[in-house]
């Protein structure tokens, strides 16, 4: 546990075998409803972990607990070798500086341009940077997310749904975080746009060495880019493994989800191109 005044670890210096996220005994309740009860999960450094589960299983609640946006009722959470439940400002800042988040709706400030949105975390964590540097960094992140340079000066309302997702991703990448959280990144996109976003995520993950915590209902995304899949059911993670193992896991929801007609189509699509083969270029 990191105490006030303790040195904060460099996110690139922990051992390769140390989970970048470790959750133990997590409990989340809303009144009399228990969403998580003794949930355990490890996220490995450098992987894309897909998180799935039925409605009400608390996928977004889990993400918000890991990020410190919700205080759980019990349990331990470590992120980047720091106690995520610590009140120590240095610990909180360490996590905030080294994580990027793309919420389902993009969560862009509607009154700010795309460039101004991307600069928000830069202004918060690097106020010493000249305005011209922040502008250039914002432009770089916008291009990195596959947007044209002229998107920098547009308002979110002037963008398509897919472009708003990419703008939100630009902001999530503003601080060059090693850890990226994506909440339903392809929700609301047409199949072509969703496939293009999958390719973008995989390309960025490989090029930047990112670890990605990805909540999704999109079976195509799971089969295209995820290294492992964690299944939430019965108020906990019932299994976390590569897809081939998850498919064989003996649980009613898992069997229904991964062996229905949509799952077969997604699986056949991956077999047609080979694992990740069609996802490595934007």
C-alpha positions in Angstrom: 0.0 0.0 0.0 1.2 3.5 -0.9 1.2 5.8 2.1 1.4 9.6 1.9 4.9 10.7 1.0 5.8 7.3 -0.4 7.4 7.2 -3.9 4.9 6.4 -6.7 6.0 3.5 -8.9 6.9 4.1 -12.5 4.1 2.4 -14.5 6.8 0.9 -16.8 9.0 -0.5 -14.0 6.8 -3.1 -12.4 7.6 -6.8 -13.1 6.0 -8.2 -16.3 4.2 -10.9 -14.2 2.6 -8.3 -11.9 -1.0 -7.7 -12.9 -1.6 -4.1 -14.0 -5.0 -4.3 -12.3 -5.7 -6.6 -9.3 -9.2 -6.9 -7.7 -9.8 -9.0 -4.7 -13.1 -9.6 -2.8 -14.9 -6.7 -4.4 -18.4 -6.0 -3.0 -20.7 -3.4 -4.5 -24.3 -2.8 -3.2 -27.0 -0.4 -4.2 -29.4 -0.5 -1.3 -30.6 -4.1 -0.8 -29.3 -5.1 -4.2 -25.8 -6.7 -4.3 -24.2 -6.3 -7.7 -20.7 -7.8 -6.8 -20.0 -10.2 -4.0 -16.4 -11.3 -3.5 -15.4 -10.5 -7.1 -11.8 -11.3 -8.1 -10.0 -10.2 -11.3 -6.5 -9.8 -12.6 -5.7 -7.9 -15.8 -2.3 -8.7 -17.3 0.0 -6.1 -18.6 -0.2 -5.6 -22.4 -3.4 -7.6 -23.0 -6.8 -6.6 -24.4 -9.3 -8.0 -21.8 -12.9 -8.1 -23.0 -15.4 -7.9 -20.1 -18.9 -9.3 -20.8 -22.0 -10.2 -18.9 -25.7 -9.8 -19.0 -27.6 -6.7 -18.1 -27.3 -5.8 -14.4 -24.1 -7.8 -13.8 -22.2 -4.6 -13.1 -19.7 -4.3 -15.9 -19.6 -0.5 -15.8 -19.8 -0.5 -12.0 -16.6 -2.7 -11.9 -14.8 -0.2 -14.2 -15.9 2.8 -12.1 -14.7 1.0 -9.0 -11.3 0.3 -10.5 -11.0 3.9 -11.6 -12.0 5.2 -8.1 -15.2 6.8 -9.4 -17.2 4.6 -7.1 -16.3 3.6 -3.6 -17.0 -0.1 -3.2 -18.5 -1.6 0.0 -15.6 -3.9 0.5 -12.6 -5.4 -1.3 -9.1 -4.4 -2.4 -8.2 -2.8 -5.8 -4.6 -2.2 -7.0 -4.0 -0.3 -10.3 -0.5 0.2 -11.6 0.8 -1.1 -8.2 -1.0 1.6 -6.3 -3.9 1.2 -3.9 -6.9 2.5 -5.9 -8.9 3.0 -2.7 -6.3 5.2 -1.1 -7.1 8.8 -0.1 -3.5 9.8 -0.8 -3.6 12.6 -3.4 -0.3 11.4 -5.0 -1.8 7.9 -5.4 -4.9 9.2 -7.0 -3.0 11.5 -9.3 -0.7 8.6 -10.3 -3.7 6.5 -11.4 -5.4 9.5 -13.2 -2.2 10.4 -15.1 -1.7 6.8 -16.3 -5.2 5.8 -17.3 -7.3 6.9 -20.2 -11.1 6.4 -20.4 -13.6 6.3 -23.2 -17.1 6.2 -21.9 -19.9 4.8 -23.9 -21.3 8.1 -25.0 -17.9 9.7 -25.4 -18.6 12.2 -22.6 -17.3 15.1 -24.6 -17.9 18.6 -23.4 -20.5 19.9 -25.9 -19.5 23.5 -25.7 -15.8 22.8 -26.4 -14.2 21.9 -29.7 -12.6 18.5 -30.2 -9.2 20.1 -29.7 -10.3 21.8 -26.5 -11.7 18.6 -25.3 -8.4 16.8 -25.9 -6.5 19.5 -24.1 -8.6 19.2 -20.9 -6.4 16.5 -19.3 -3.3 18.2 -20.5 -4.3 21.5 -18.8 -5.2 19.6 -15.6 -2.0 17.5 -15.3 0.5 19.6 -17.2 -0.5 23.3 -16.7 3.1 24.3 -17.3 2.9 23.5 -21.0 2.6 26.4 -23.4 -0.7 26.7 -25.2 1.1 26.1 -28.5 2.5 22.7 -27.2 -0.9 21.7 -26.0 -2.4 22.5 -29.4 0.2 20.4 -31.2 -0.3 17.5 -28.8 -4.0 17.7 -29.3 -3.5 17.6 -33.1 -1.2 14.6 -32.8 -3.8 12.7 -30.7 -6.6 13.5 -33.1 -4.6 12.2 -36.0 -3.6 9.2 -34.0 -7.3 8.3 -33.5 -7.8 8.5 -37.2 -9.6 11.9 -37.4 -8.7 14.5 -40.0 -6.9 17.6 -38.8 -9.9 19.8 -39.4 -11.9 17.9 -36.8 -9.8 19.7 -34.2 -11.8 22.9 -34.5 -15.3 21.2 -34.7 -17.8 20.9 -32.0 -19.0 17.4 -31.0 -22.4 18.1 -32.5 -20.8 18.6 -35.9 -19.3 15.1 -35.9 -20.8 11.7 -36.8 -21.2 9.1 -34.1 -18.1 7.3 -35.2 -16.1 10.5 -35.3 -17.3 11.4 -31.7 -16.0 8.0 -30.6 -12.6 8.7 -32.1 -12.6 12.2 -30.6 -13.3 10.6 -27.2 -10.4 8.2 -27.8 -8.2 11.1 -28.7 -8.8 12.6 -25.3 -8.3 9.3 -23.5 -4.9 9.1 -25.1 -3.9 12.7 -24.3 -1.6 11.8 -21.5 0.0 8.8 -23.2 -1.5 6.4 -20.6 -0.3 2.7 -20.5 -3.8 1.7 -19.4 -6.9 2.3 -21.4 -10.6 1.7 -20.4 -13.2 1.4 -23.1 -16.9 1.2 -22.2 -18.9 -0.2 -25.2 -16.7 1.5 -27.8 -18.6 0.2 -30.8 -22.1 0.7 -29.4 -24.2 2.6 -31.9 -21.8 2.1 -34.8 -22.8 0.4 -38.0 -20.9 -2.9 -38.8 -18.3 -1.2 -41.0 -17.7 1.6 -38.5 -17.4 -0.9 -35.6 -14.9 -3.1 -37.6 -12.8 0.0 -38.3 -12.8 1.0 -34.7 -11.8 -2.5 -33.7 -8.8 -2.2 -36.1 -7.9 1.1 -34.6 -7.9 -0.2 -31.1 -5.8 -3.2 -32.0 -3.3 -1.1 -34.0 -2.9 1.4 -31.1 -2.6 -1.3 -28.5 0.2 -3.0 -30.5 2.0 0.3 -31.4 1.8 1.9 -28.0 2.1 -1.2 -25.8 -1.3 -0.5 -24.2 -3.2 -2.6 -21.7 -6.9 -2.4 -22.6 -9.9 -3.1 -20.3 -12.8 -3.3 -22.8 -16.5 -3.6 -21.8 -18.5 -4.8 -24.8 -21.6 -6.7 -26.0 -20.1 -6.9 -29.5 -19.2 -10.5 -30.3 -17.2 -9.4 -33.4 -15.0 -7.2 -31.2 -14.4 -10.1 -28.8 -13.3 -12.5 -31.5 -11.4 -9.9 -33.5 -9.1 -8.3 -30.9 -9.5 -9.6 -27.3 -6.7 -11.7 -25.8 -8.8 -12.9 -22.9 -12.4 -12.6 -21.9 -13.8 -12.1 -18.4 -17.4 -13.2 -17.8 -19.5 -11.5 -15.1 -22.3 -13.6 -13.7 -23.7 -14.6 -10.3 -22.2 -11.4 -8.8 -18.6 -12.3 -9.6 -16.2 -13.2 -12.5 -17.1 -16.8 -13.2 -14.3 -17.3 -15.7 -11.5 -15.3 -17.4 -9.6 -17.0 -20.2 -8.9 -17.0 -23.9 -12.0 -17.3 -26.0 -11.5 -20.9 -26.9 -11.6 -21.8 -23.2 -14.4 -19.5 -22.3 -16.6 -21.1 -25.0 -16.2 -24.5 -23.3 -17.0 -23.1 -19.8 -20.0 -24.9 -18.3 -22.4 -22.0 -17.3 -25.9 -21.4 -18.8 -25.3 -17.7 -19.7 -21.8 -18.5 -21.2 -23.2 -21.3 -23.3 -26.2 -19.3 -24.6 -24.0 -16.2 -25.3 -21.1 -17.9 -27.1 -23.0 -20.6 -28.9 -25.9 -18.7 -30.4 -26.2 -17.8 -34.1 -24.5 -14.4 -33.7 -21.5 -16.0 -31.9 -21.2 -18.6 -34.7 -21.1 -15.8 -37.3 -18.4 -13.9 -35.3 -16.4 -17.0 -34.8 -16.6 -17.9 -38.5 -15.5 -14.4 -39.4 -12.4 -14.7 -37.3 -11.6 -18.2 -38.8 -11.9 -16.8 -42.3 -9.2 -14.2 -41.7 -7.2 -15.8 -38.9 -6.8 -14.3 -35.4 -6.3 -10.6 -35.5 -5.1 -10.8 -39.2 -7.7 -8.4 -40.5 -7.4 -6.1 -37.5 -3.8 -4.9 -37.7 -4.1 -2.0 -40.1 -6.3 1.1 -40.1 
